């Protein structure tokens, strides 16, 4: 039984900050790649950030680089997404994802279509002007 649960979403004004948490059960979040995606209604889900096994590999898309930070808390079996200087265009449903038994970080597109990718239920982030 593998499960991912996101939390920490909410509504903030432009320039504000939020911390999203992805808590894993059924497997060790530090044993593989954990990723964050986001989706606007009626739009495709896109990758945001990812962290490799043990936290030794980090990747951010250009739109969030320098503003968002992904980190790993092995003791809590959780991954965080710290979002700073939020903009209205960051408004979306945020999802965490991972592929059990795959230790390397795959491209976001490969994670999206991979048959074994596990997804959380999502947490809403709304940034007002």
N, C-alpha and C positions, 0 to 999 in steps of 0.2 A: 504494500500500500504506500504510494508516493503522493504527497500533497504539498502544494505551495499556497500560502495565504499572504496577501498584501494588506497593509494597513498604513495609516498616516495621511491619507489624502484629505483635502479640505479646500476651502475657499480663501484666497489671499489677494491682496492688491499688488499691482505691479511693483517689483523691487523686493517683495517679500520672500520668505524662505519656508521650506517644508522638508521634513525627513520622512521618506517612505521606507517601510520595512517589509521584507519578504522573509517569512519564516518557513523553513522546510521541515517536513516530517517524512519518515520512511527512508531517508537517505541523508548522507552527510553533505551539506552545502559547500564545504571546503574541498571536497573530493573531485569536483568538476567545475565546469564553467557555469556561472550564473549570469543571466542577462535581464535587462529591463527594456521593455517595449512600451509604446504608447499609441493610442488610436483615437482619432476624432470621428464622431458619428458619420457614417456613410463614406468614410475614407479607409484606405488600407492601413493595417497596423505596421508600424515601422520601428526599427531598433533605436535605442537611445544610448545604452552603455552596457558593458559587460566586464566581468572580473574572472580571471582564470583560477585554477586550482591553487589553493593556498594564498591567493591574493597577489601573485607575482606577475600577473599580466592584466593590464587595464586598457580599455578602449572606449572612446567617446565619439559620437558623431559630431560634425562640425558645429551644428546648431546649439549644442549644449556644452561643448568643451570650454573649460575655464569657469563655468557656472555650476555644473553638476559634479558630484563626486560619488563614486561607488566604492563601498568598502565591505569587508567581511568580518563578522563576529562569530568565530568558531564556537565559543562557549555557549552561545544562544542558538547556534545553527541558523543564523540569519544573515541576510545581505541588506545593506542600507543603500538608499539613493538620497544623498543630501543635495537639495536643489536650492540654489541661491540666485538672487537677482532675477526672480521669475518674471516672465513676460506673458502677455495675453496669448501669444502663439504657443505657449507651453500647455495651454488648457487641453486636456485629453483624459481618457481613461488609461491608467498606467498598469501594466502587467509585468510580472516577473516570470522567467522561464528557465528551464534547464533540461538537459538530456541525461538521465541516469545512465551510468556506466560509460559515458563518453567524457574523458578528462580534458580534452583540448577544447578551445573556443572555436566554434565554427562561425562562418559568416552569418550575419543576421538573417539573410534570406534563406540560408540552409536550415537554420533553426526553425524558421517559420513553417517550412514544408516538411521537416523531418517527422517521420511517423512516431517516434518515441519522445518527442518534446512534451514536457509537462508544463502546463500553464496555471497560474493563479487565477482567481476570480476577477481581479482588477480592483483598483481604487481610484476614485475620481479626483482630479486636480483641476480647480477652476481659478484662473487669474484674471481679475478685473482691471480695467483701465484706471 
